Amino acid sequence: MARPKKENKVELMGIHEKLLINKFRPDTEIHIKVNLDACLVCKNKECTKFCPSRVFTWSEADDQLLVTYENCLECGACKSGCPYEAIEYKHPSGGYGVGQGI
């Protein structure tokens, strides 16, 4: 007699659930630097669209880019996404940044 097949059910975790298991330890040194002069001529504010953790937001009231580097997921998208190459990114110092169970 054949044994019934066991179903392997794998529950996939969505991106929001995955982000909740990450721990962030912000570096005391800013690891993202932006040439804000380039932001003034940028029409589409691409950085506010491609960053998955919304590090970059445009303030209409202040007419400037706001950078919340503490939210960074360290994906590096900002290095290649800015059409003006105005964003300088480096990984946070050792022991800082994103980790699990820090």
N, C-alpha and C positions, 0 to 999 in steps of 0.2 A: 504494500500500500504506500503510495506517494505521500510525503509529508506536505502539508500546505505551505506555500511560500510565505515567508515573513516579509511584510512590507517595511521598507526602510523609509521612514518619513523624516525628512530634514526640513526643519523650519528655517526659512531664510530670514535673516535680520535685515531690516531696511537701514538706510544710511543714518537716519535720525537715532535709531536704537544703537547703532555702532558708535556714533559720536558720543553717546552717553557713557560708554565704558572707557572712553579716553580721559585721562587726567592731564591738566595743563599746569605747568609751572612756568609762569612768565619770567623771562630773563630780565635782568635789571638794565641791560644794554639793548637798545632798539636794533633789531636785526633787519628791518625794512626801512629803507630811506627813499624818499621821493623828491624828484626835482619838481617842486610845485609850480615853477614858471611854465613848464610844459603843460601842466594841467589846465592852465588858463586858456591855452589855444586849442586844447582837445575838445572837439565838439561832441563826441559820443560817450565820453567817460567810460571807456571799455572796461577799465579795472573794476568798476562798480557792478559789472555784469558777469565777469568770468571768475571772480574769486568765490569759491564754494562756501567760505565762512564769513563772507561780507566784511572783510578787513577794511575795504575802501568804501566810503560813502561821500557823496558830494553834498556840500552844504550850500544851498541856494542863498540863504541869509548871509553867510560869510563869504560866499563866492570862492570857496576853497575846498580842497580834498581833505577829508578827515581820515586818519589812518589809525585803526585800533589794532596794533600789532599783537596784542595779547590774545586775539582771537585766531591767530594764524594756525592753520593745520599743517604747515610746512610742505605743501604740495609743489611749490615752485612755479605755479601757473603765472604768477605776476612777473617772473623773469622774462617770459616770452610773450605775454599777452598785451603789454603796453605798446601801442603803435609808435610811440615817441621814445621808447627805451628809457623812460624816465624813472623806472622803479629799480632800485638796487636791492637785491635780496641775498642774504647769507643765512645759513642755519644758525639757530641760537647756540650759545655756549654750551659745552657739555653739562649734562644734568638738568638743562632747562628745555622748555618747549613741550611737545606732545609726547606722552608715554602712557602705558597702561599700568595702573596701580602704583603711580609714583608716590 
